[in-house]
Amino acid sequence: MLPTRVLMVVCLLAPCHADGFTLKEGEDFNQDVLGTDVLRRRLHPSFLCPDMSPSPTVPTSVEFVKAADVKVIAALGDSLTTAVGANGSSILSIPFEFRQVSWSIGGYGTYQHVITLANIFRLFSPRLLGPSPARTFHGQPTTVNETGFNFAVTGHNTLNVSDQIRHMIDTFKSYPGLSFEEDWKVVTMLIGMNDICDYCKDKTLFSPDNFIHYMTEALDTMMQEIPRTIVNVVQILSMKPLRDVQRPTLGCQLQKSFCSCLVQPEENSSELKELVEINTEFQRRLEKLLHGERFFKKDFAVVLQPYLENAEPPQLPDGTIDLSFFAADCFHFTVKGHEELAKGLWNNMFQPVGEKEVIKTFSERVKLICPSKEHPYIYTRPRVESSAATLKRFSVPLMSLLSVFNSL
């Protein structure tokens, strides 16, 4: 979360000139890590796949959508998706939302400038609508020309996500050049971490039950109202390791404002143990909600992408946290972290349920995969137990029962 009072304090400490954080085409990313260390970025090597073509005709089934068939990309969520502080160099960058480099929808430059899900998709679908073109300032009014189809709002909890979805639907229906009925859309949704950060403040409002209630409500709305859509629901992170991300800086003190329920309890306290259990319950309940065909029909699918659920913070060879992945507040990700999130999500989209890669640690860079020749489509079919598996499970009791009858 990003309380307004924190932003006011930051801007009082020094002038908040937006121009100081503007990213220009062709300019290297600069990320001040410890006040002295600067990470300079080079262009990424190009990413090419054997088949980057669209289907011969526009697919009518959600099971046969190739990357090049996707015409629209959008994102829902909180400050991780608005990319708070992602390309800043100090505490002064924290009020800025660097949406143009956000992992799921950033549209800065090209794939070679910064790896985001949108920039990967643009290699296959160059006229993709929705990538975020610019940064915004938290709490200030924005337009779609600045945000693209990044409808995430810094500080939002799961109970707020339906408002984002209503904004998204209204925008889709009125946006020039977008065919609401015909165009295939990919929507990425990561929400719930703020519920955990706020859990100790209201254990009923931010309970696992309410989390699932609001998630169900949000997904039902999209399934009922948005045609030709694939929704990536990204599993929330295990948040306790974020307590270990520390620097002796004022910026790191902001952790206590962003996520006090996680950061402030003592290491072995009952409060921390309860929060870790709630975090795990959120993950378990979300997986249960999305298991099966509850949110699947001919032109719509919700897919749980689990790659972040057990991810540990990146470490340097000496075992300390690699702080180059974290913004000045020691809580949000830098561009370097956003790129790993983007690659992991892309890979999960082209891996079937039950075979999706789960990242163990960000210390090991994710290597992008190409859609396979055998299945060049985004995986959307839920895992449903086959009749053969069901028969096998019941075959032994059935044979035993028959043997009893034969002995009579």
Secondary structure as UniProt FT lines:
FT   HELIX           4..13
FT   HELIX           18..21
FT   TURN            25..26
FT   STRAND          30..32
FT   STRAND          38..40
FT   HELIX           62..64
FT   HELIX           67..69
FT   STRAND          70..77
FT   HELIX           79..82
FT   TURN            85..87
FT   HELIX           91..93
FT   TURN            94..95
FT   STRAND          96..97
FT   HELIX           99..101
FT   TURN            103..105
FT   TURN            111..113
FT   HELIX           117..124
FT   TURN            126..127
FT   STRAND          136..137
FT   TURN            138..139
FT   HELIX           144..147
FT   TURN            148..149
FT   TURN            154..155
FT   HELIX           158..160
FT   HELIX           161..174
FT   TURN            176..177
FT   TURN            180..182
FT   STRAND          184..190
FT   HELIX           193..197
FT   HELIX           199..201
FT   TURN            203..206
FT   HELIX           208..225
FT   STRAND          229..234
FT   HELIX           240..244
FT   HELIX           251..254
FT   HELIX           255..258
FT   HELIX           260..263
FT   TURN            267..268
FT   HELIX           270..290
FT   TURN            294..295
FT   STRAND          296..297
FT   TURN            298..299
FT   STRAND          300..305
FT   TURN            307..310
FT   TURN            317..318
FT   HELIX           323..325
FT   TURN            328..329
FT   HELIX           335..349
FT   TURN            353..354
FT   TURN            362..363
FT   HELIX           387..407
//
